[in-house]
């Protein structure tokens, strides 16, 4: 089982997200109040804290939310989860992996500082299948199909 280290949102696209501690998730929408929410396949983004630590090891002063991820995880290699995998965030929210990584059309500030960025290779995106709240400290579990 993994753990949720941060729950991050932003009001506008293209900016770092801030850890808000908890958030409401809505089916076919994402995180209520987040700039990236909407009826599309990339409703919520996840990135492992282990990926962030790689960038810290390169000397960058970065942390949860700095890669514009909504959920920072620990203990599960989220980038290894195949598309279609269902994950439970906390006790209530069920999501399905829809995309691994992304294409960055414009290089972000982190890329220019470090010469690399982990989100395009190690971040994942999910769509929300069941409503609920997610909080820092909640568990993250891969759901096995029956």
C-alpha positions as a Markdown table, in Angstrom:
| # | Residue | x | y | z |
|---|---|---|---|---|
| 1 | Unk | 0.0 | 0.0 | 0.0 |
| 2 | Unk | 1.1 | 3.5 | -0.8 |
| 3 | Unk | 0.6 | 6.8 | 1.0 |
| 4 | Unk | -0.6 | 10.2 | -0.1 |
| 5 | Unk | 2.1 | 12.8 | 0.8 |
| 6 | Unk | 0.4 | 15.9 | -0.7 |
| 7 | Unk | -2.9 | 17.0 | -2.2 |
| 8 | Unk | -2.2 | 19.9 | -4.5 |
| 9 | Unk | -4.3 | 22.3 | -6.5 |
| 10 | Unk | -3.9 | 25.5 | -8.5 |
| 11 | Unk | -6.3 | 28.1 | -9.8 |
| 12 | Unk | -4.5 | 28.5 | -13.2 |
| 13 | Unk | -2.8 | 26.2 | -15.6 |
| 14 | Unk | 0.9 | 26.6 | -16.0 |
| 15 | Unk | 1.7 | 27.3 | -12.3 |
| 16 | Unk | 3.0 | 25.2 | -9.5 |
| 17 | Unk | 0.4 | 23.7 | -7.3 |
| 18 | Unk | 0.1 | 24.2 | -3.5 |
| 19 | Unk | -0.6 | 21.5 | -1.0 |
| 20 | Unk | -4.1 | 22.1 | 0.3 |
| 21 | Unk | -4.2 | 19.1 | 2.6 |
| 22 | Unk | -7.4 | 17.7 | 1.3 |
| 23 | Unk | -9.7 | 18.0 | -1.7 |
| 24 | Unk | -13.1 | 16.9 | -3.0 |
| 25 | Unk | -13.0 | 14.6 | -6.1 |
| 26 | Unk | -15.9 | 14.6 | -8.5 |
| 27 | Unk | -16.7 | 11.8 | -11.0 |
| 28 | Unk | -15.8 | 12.7 | -14.6 |
| 29 | Unk | -14.4 | 16.0 | -13.4 |
| 30 | Unk | -11.4 | 15.7 | -11.1 |
| 31 | Unk | -10.5 | 17.8 | -8.1 |
| 32 | Unk | -13.1 | 20.5 | -7.5 |
| 33 | Unk | -11.5 | 23.9 | -7.9 |
| 34 | Unk | -8.4 | 22.7 | -9.7 |
| 35 | Unk | -7.4 | 24.3 | -13.0 |
| 36 | Unk | -6.8 | 21.0 | -14.7 |
| 37 | Unk | -10.2 | 19.5 | -13.8 |
| 38 | Unk | -12.8 | 18.8 | -16.5 |
| 39 | Unk | -14.5 | 16.2 | -18.6 |
| 40 | Unk | -11.3 | 14.7 | -20.2 |
| 41 | Unk | -8.8 | 11.9 | -19.6 |
| 42 | Unk | -6.3 | 13.9 | -17.6 |
| 43 | Unk | -8.5 | 15.0 | -14.7 |
| 44 | Unk | -6.0 | 14.3 | -11.9 |
| 45 | Unk | -2.2 | 13.9 | -12.0 |
| 46 | Unk | 0.0 | 11.8 | -9.7 |
| 47 | Unk | 3.7 | 11.8 | -9.2 |
| 48 | Unk | 5.8 | 9.8 | -6.7 |
| 49 | Unk | 7.8 | 11.6 | -4.1 |
| 50 | Unk | 10.6 | 9.3 | -5.1 |
| 51 | Unk | 10.6 | 11.0 | -8.5 |
| 52 | Unk | 10.8 | 14.4 | -6.8 |
| 53 | Unk | 13.7 | 13.2 | -4.7 |
| 54 | Unk | 15.6 | 12.5 | -8.0 |
| 55 | Unk | 15.4 | 16.2 | -8.8 |
| 56 | Unk | 16.3 | 17.2 | -5.3 |
| 57 | Unk | 19.4 | 15.0 | -5.7 |
| 58 | Unk | 20.3 | 17.2 | -8.7 |
| 59 | Unk | 20.4 | 20.2 | -6.5 |
| 60 | Unk | 16.9 | 21.6 | -7.1 |
| 61 | Unk | 14.8 | 23.1 | -4.3 |
| 62 | Unk | 11.6 | 21.4 | -5.3 |
| 63 | Unk | 8.8 | 19.6 | -3.4 |
| 64 | Unk | 5.3 | 18.3 | -3.8 |
| 65 | Unk | 3.2 | 20.4 | -6.2 |
| 66 | Unk | 6.2 | 21.9 | -8.0 |
| 67 | Unk | 5.7 | 19.7 | -11.0 |
| 68 | Unk | 2.0 | 20.6 | -11.2 |
| 69 | Unk | 1.0 | 17.2 | -9.9 |
| 70 | Unk | -2.2 | 17.0 | -7.9 |
| 71 | Unk | -1.3 | 14.0 | -5.8 |
| 72 | Unk | 2.2 | 13.2 | -4.5 |
| 73 | Unk | 2.5 | 9.6 | -3.6 |
| 74 | Unk | 5.0 | 7.4 | -1.6 |
| 75 | Unk | 5.6 | 3.7 | -1.7 |
| 76 | Unk | 4.1 | 2.8 | -5.1 |
| 77 | Unk | 5.8 | 3.2 | -8.5 |
| 78 | Unk | 2.9 | 5.0 | -10.1 |
| 79 | Unk | 4.7 | 5.3 | -13.4 |
| 80 | Unk | 4.8 | 1.5 | -13.7 |
| 81 | Unk | 1.0 | 1.2 | -13.4 |
| 82 | Unk | -0.5 | 0.3 | -16.8 |
| 83 | Unk | -3.3 | 2.3 | -18.4 |
| 84 | Unk | -6.6 | 0.9 | -17.2 |
| 85 | Unk | -5.4 | 0.2 | -13.6 |
| 86 | Unk | -7.8 | 1.2 | -10.9 |
| 87 | Unk | -6.5 | 2.9 | -7.8 |
| 88 | Unk | -8.2 | 3.8 | -4.6 |
| 89 | Unk | -7.2 | 7.1 | -3.0 |
| 90 | Unk | -8.1 | 7.1 | 0.6 |
| 91 | Unk | -11.3 | 5.4 | 1.6 |
| 92 | Unk | -13.7 | 6.9 | -0.9 |
| 93 | Unk | -12.2 | 7.9 | -4.3 |
| 94 | Unk | -11.7 | 5.4 | -7.1 |
| 95 | Unk | -9.7 | 6.4 | -10.2 |
| 96 | Unk | -8.5 | 4.8 | -13.4 |
| 97 | Unk | -5.1 | 5.3 | -15.0 |
| 98 | Unk | -5.6 | 6.9 | -18.4 |
| 99 | Unk | -2.1 | 8.1 | -19.4 |
| 100 | Unk | 1.5 | 7.6 | -18.4 |
| 101 | Unk | 3.7 | 10.6 | -18.8 |
| 102 | Unk | 3.0 | 13.5 | -21.2 |
| 103 | Unk | 4.6 | 15.5 | -23.9 |
| 104 | Unk | 5.9 | 18.9 | -22.8 |
| 105 | Unk | 5.5 | 21.3 | -25.7 |
| 106 | Unk | 7.2 | 24.1 | -23.7 |
| 107 | Unk | 10.1 | 23.4 | -21.5 |
| 108 | Unk | 9.3 | 24.4 | -17.9 |
| 109 | Unk | 11.5 | 26.3 | -15.5 |
| 110 | Unk | 12.5 | 23.1 | -13.8 |
| 111 | Unk | 13.8 | 21.7 | -17.1 |
| 112 | Unk | 15.9 | 24.8 | -17.6 |
| 113 | Unk | 17.3 | 24.6 | -14.0 |
| 114 | Unk | 18.1 | 20.9 | -14.1 |
| 115 | Unk | 18.3 | 19.9 | -17.7 |
| 116 | Unk | 15.5 | 17.4 | -17.1 |
| 117 | Unk | 12.0 | 17.1 | -15.6 |
| 118 | Unk | 10.4 | 14.0 | -14.2 |
| 119 | Unk | 6.7 | 14.7 | -14.8 |
| 120 | Unk | 6.8 | 13.9 | -18.6 |
| 121 | Unk | 8.3 | 10.4 | -17.9 |
| 122 | Unk | 7.1 | 9.5 | -14.4 |
| 123 | Unk | 3.9 | 11.3 | -13.8 |
| 124 | Unk | 0.6 | 9.6 | -14.5 |
| 125 | Unk | -3.0 | 10.8 | -15.1 |
| 126 | Unk | -6.3 | 9.4 | -13.9 |
| 127 | Unk | -10.0 | 9.9 | -14.3 |
| 128 | Unk | -12.3 | 9.9 | -11.3 |
| 129 | Unk | -14.8 | 7.0 | -11.2 |
| 130 | Unk | -16.2 | 7.5 | -7.6 |
| 131 | Unk | -16.6 | 10.8 | -5.7 |
| 132 | Unk | -15.1 | 11.6 | -2.3 |
| 133 | Unk | -12.5 | 13.4 | -0.3 |
| 134 | Unk | -8.8 | 12.7 | -0.3 |
| 135 | Unk | -6.5 | 13.8 | 2.5 |
| 136 | Unk | -2.7 | 13.9 | 3.2 |
| 137 | Unk | -1.8 | 10.7 | 5.0 |
| 138 | Unk | -4.5 | 8.6 | 3.2 |
| 139 | Unk | -3.6 | 5.3 | 1.7 |
| 140 | Unk | -3.2 | 4.6 | -2.0 |
| 141 | Unk | -4.1 | 1.0 | -3.1 |
| 142 | Unk | -4.1 | -0.6 | -6.5 |
| 143 | Unk | -7.5 | -2.3 | -6.9 |
| 144 | Unk | -7.4 | -5.8 | -8.2 |
| 145 | Unk | -10.3 | -6.8 | -10.6 |
| 146 | Unk | -12.3 | -9.8 | -9.5 |
